[in-house]
Amino acid sequence: MSLQILADRIKDILGTDSGLDATVKFKTEDGSLFVDGKSVPNSVSQEDLEADCTFEVSTKNALKLIDGDLNAMMAYMTGKLKIDGDMSVAMKIAQTFGGRE
């Protein structure tokens, strides 16, 4: 799985102004993605910066979460997803990704 595919998918979901008002980092086996939801337009980069909330997840499982093929709570409970930082930001991300068609 490519980190660039994941970055592109996240960019598509967030658009230019997601209203997230937070920074998020996805740590995968392929590298890190930093999502700046505080700036407008929102940006996604492969920088390894400090974030309000960090998700440690495989690229494959991150894509499954985005597609709705993997339940975030189940992934968390089974260790496929680790969350560090502000849990309210984690909930916003779940709503942003889960609320799309």
C-alpha positions as a Python dict, from the first residue, in 0.01 Angstrom:
ca = {
    (1, 'M'): (0, 0, 0),
    (2, 'S'): (119, 344, -80),
    (3, 'L'): (136, 630, 164),
    (4, 'Q'): (56, 861, -130),
    (5, 'I'): (-275, 680, -192),
    (6, 'L'): (-369, 734, 173),
    (7, 'A'): (-265, 1101, 154),
    (8, 'D'): (-476, 1155, -158),
    (9, 'R'): (-779, 991, 0),
    (10, 'I'): (-748, 1204, 314),
    (11, 'K'): (-714, 1521, 102),
    (12, 'D'): (-1030, 1429, -89),
    (13, 'I'): (-1228, 1376, 231),
    (14, 'L'): (-1107, 1689, 410),
    (15, 'G'): (-1136, 1926, 117),
    (16, 'T'): (-1010, 2280, 169),
    (17, 'D'): (-1190, 2355, 497),
    (18, 'S'): (-1299, 2051, 697),
    (19, 'G'): (-1376, 2248, 1012),
    (20, 'L'): (-1150, 2006, 1199),
    (21, 'D'): (-953, 2289, 1363),
    (22, 'A'): (-684, 2045, 1480),
    (23, 'T'): (-368, 1870, 1365),
    (24, 'V'): (-353, 1495, 1322),
    (25, 'K'): (-71, 1253, 1245),
    (26, 'F'): (-109, 909, 1091),
    (27, 'K'): (192, 689, 1170),
    (28, 'T'): (211, 392, 933),
    (29, 'E'): (472, 137, 832),
    (30, 'D'): (524, 345, 516),
    (31, 'G'): (591, 672, 703),
    (32, 'S'): (393, 955, 860),
    (33, 'L'): (119, 1181, 728),
    (34, 'F'): (57, 1514, 897),
    (35, 'V'): (-288, 1667, 853),
    (36, 'D'): (-315, 2038, 926),
    (37, 'G'): (-684, 2101, 978),
    (38, 'K'): (-617, 2438, 1141),
    (39, 'S'): (-498, 2609, 823),
    (40, 'V'): (-727, 2698, 534),
    (41, 'P'): (-688, 2534, 296),
    (42, 'N'): (-632, 2217, 497),
    (43, 'S'): (-309, 2042, 406),
    (44, 'V'): (-170, 1690, 414),
    (45, 'S'): (205, 1632, 406),
    (46, 'Q'): (454, 1357, 480),
    (47, 'E'): (616, 1563, 755),
    (48, 'D'): (665, 1402, 1095),
    (49, 'L'): (546, 1692, 1314),
    (50, 'E'): (385, 1707, 1658),
    (51, 'A'): (6, 1678, 1632),
    (52, 'D'): (-296, 1719, 1859),
    (53, 'C'): (-378, 1353, 1800),
    (54, 'T'): (-172, 1067, 1656),
    (55, 'F'): (-312, 750, 1499),
    (56, 'E'): (-77, 454, 1471),
    (57, 'V'): (-223, 223, 1209),
    (58, 'S'): (-112, 25, 904),
    (59, 'T'): (-171, 192, 568),
    (60, 'K'): (-398, -97, 470),
    (61, 'N'): (-613, -61, 782),
    (62, 'A'): (-622, 319, 751),
    (63, 'L'): (-771, 279, 403),
    (64, 'K'): (-1019, 21, 538),
    (65, 'L'): (-1124, 266, 810),
    (66, 'I'): (-1178, 540, 552),
    (67, 'D'): (-1378, 305, 328),
    (68, 'G'): (-1594, 188, 618),
    (69, 'D'): (-1464, -168, 585),
    (70, 'L'): (-1313, -158, 936),
    (71, 'N'): (-1491, -28, 1243),
    (72, 'A'): (-1274, 223, 1430),
    (73, 'M'): (-1383, 104, 1775),
    (74, 'M'): (-1316, -259, 1683),
    (75, 'A'): (-977, -165, 1535),
    (76, 'Y'): (-891, 19, 1856),
    (77, 'M'): (-1008, -266, 2081),
    (78, 'T'): (-810, -527, 1883),
    (79, 'G'): (-490, -320, 1869),
    (80, 'K'): (-504, -249, 1496),
    (81, 'L'): (-539, 121, 1578),
    (82, 'K'): (-357, 306, 1854),
    (83, 'I'): (-454, 661, 1948),
    (84, 'D'): (-236, 907, 2136),
    (85, 'G'): (-337, 1260, 2227),
    (86, 'D'): (-665, 1450, 2228),
    (87, 'M'): (-953, 1201, 2212),
    (88, 'S'): (-1200, 1473, 2110),
    (89, 'V'): (-991, 1520, 1793),
    (90, 'A'): (-1003, 1144, 1736),
    (91, 'M'): (-1383, 1161, 1757),
    (92, 'K'): (-1391, 1451, 1507),
    (93, 'I'): (-1179, 1248, 1265),
    (94, 'A'): (-1412, 949, 1304),
    (95, 'Q'): (-1712, 1172, 1227),
    (96, 'T'): (-1538, 1337, 931),
    (97, 'F'): (-1444, 1004, 775),
    (98, 'G'): (-1754, 816, 880),
    (99, 'G'): (-1997, 1086, 770),
    (100, 'R'): (-1910, 1066, 402),
    (101, 'E'): (-2095, 874, 132),
}
